[in-house]
Amino acid sequence: MKGQPKVIRYRGRSLGDLLLVGAWLLSLVVAAGLFLYAGHWLDAWLGTSPYFMFGLCLLAIITTAGSFYEDRSVRRRNAPFRTFRITDRFVFLIGPPRKRHSR
């Protein structure tokens, strides 16, 4: 069966994935900013120079990144497979060729 193209199954990326990453980055910036401010306030109140500020900011970054990684792995595990056939015009990094609509 030399004439038949090879079939590939993959879990593709979509615009929803891009929006999800953007939402996670926004939550990372907001959480880091809030924890940075809270750490600055604690440092001013207790008289400890930058320790709480850096510690709480690092805590916010690590927990947000961990939550993103966990959410992404669960979404990837539950994502449906997409099936397409390889043709001459297929480029792996871009994806399968799209149908062109005439205007």
Secondary structure, DSSP 8 states (H G I E B T S, - for coil): --SS--EEEE----HHHHHHHHHHHHHHHHHHHHHHHHHHHHHHHHT--SHHHHHHHHHHHHHHHHHHHHHHHHHHHH---EEEE--TT-BTTTBS-------
